[in-house]
Amino acid sequence: MHRALILALGTALCAVPIALTGPAAAQPKAATAPYKAGRDADGHPDLSGFWSNATLTPEQRPATLGDRAVYTPAEVAKLEGQVAKEVEEGNKPTDPNSGAEGGKADPKTLRPEFAAAGGDVGGYNRGWLDPGSAVMRVHGEPRTSFLTTANGQPPPRKPSAPAPGGFPRGLGSFDNPESRSLGERCIMGFGRNAGPPMLPNGFYNNNYQFLQTKDAFVIEVEMVHDTRIVHLNAQHRTDGERPWMGDSIGHWEGDTLVVETTNIPPTQAYRGSWKNLKVTERFTRVGKSRVLYQYTLDDPTLWEKPWGGEYEFAPLQGVIYEYACHEGNYALPGMLAGARAQEKEASAKTGAAATKASR
């Protein structure tokens, strides 16, 4: 089922050679003077354009690195060098005799996140993937995690914190369409690309377009064409509705756009938090090719104090085209039909066994 699940979450991909992409593929050194961004018609820094947050750096730091927030040059070279080898292999022609799946990667060299997704991500070999090829630099430092807590890990939950909600995320249940994940149903992208907070998914399509006007800041997300509209200098809604991606209100603090999001729906909970969660995001143009993104998570019922992380967006080498969510969502009725067939088969066996026992 791993393969069927990931294929259901797939996208229309173009068969083109892989490029080494990701934030800070060639980041400039920190400038001696603060960067002065171009201005929009209202005098605010121009954040508009096409951006990407694809990167090798995970949100959560590998436990083996402890409190070390920055990679050594040798570690960076090893990580980015391994991806260069993956890209080289992925750009080679596929053996036509390797099977319908188009070839499989060597399990010994397969990334843990790819293995967890069912091998070569449901049948896509490395040639179809673009998870990022560079370690994330923030202020020129190659970071080991997005999270800026001391150990790069989420803080412990408060002893009095309520248990995580049992809202369906789509895994293990085929009772009805509503129990499947938002990504499978083409409602929202899988992972947390749209957020908030906005995080790369580790596979592909970690791309965005920012548009800004006097009254709104619009974030278009390539994955499942999610679009979040941040209303500027407005008030949060009080009608109890929890729209997809929450209720985002923004304002400018100097050269930084500050976005506060509340009213997040339960199916978009972040680490079990949604009802009382407030996500504060800060967008700052810190270079010609860099937008610093910082996020803070605040839920006093779950954590003792606010916490969060940061990373930098890099320019997308291209534009975003339409994302057609797995061609009309044909996989979803197929999975549900398969589950009904299995139930029918199991019921028939149970009935036959009961009849035999009664004789």
Secondary structure, DSSP 8 states (H G I E B T S, - for coil): -HHHHHHHT------------STTTT-----SS-----B-TTSSB---EEEE---S--SS--GGGTT--B--HHHHHHHHHHHHHHHHHHTS---TTS-TT-----TTTS-HHHHHTTSSTTT--GGG----SS--EETTEEBS-SB-STTSS-----TT---------SSS--SSGGGS-TTTTTSS-STTSSSSS----SSS--EEEEEE-SSEEEEEESGGG-EEEEEET-----SS---TT-EEEEEEETTEEEEEEE---GGG-BTTB-TT-EEEEEEEEEETTEEEEEEEEE-TTT-SS-EEEEEEEEE-SS------THHHHTHHHHHHHHHHHHHHHHHHHHHHHHHHHH-
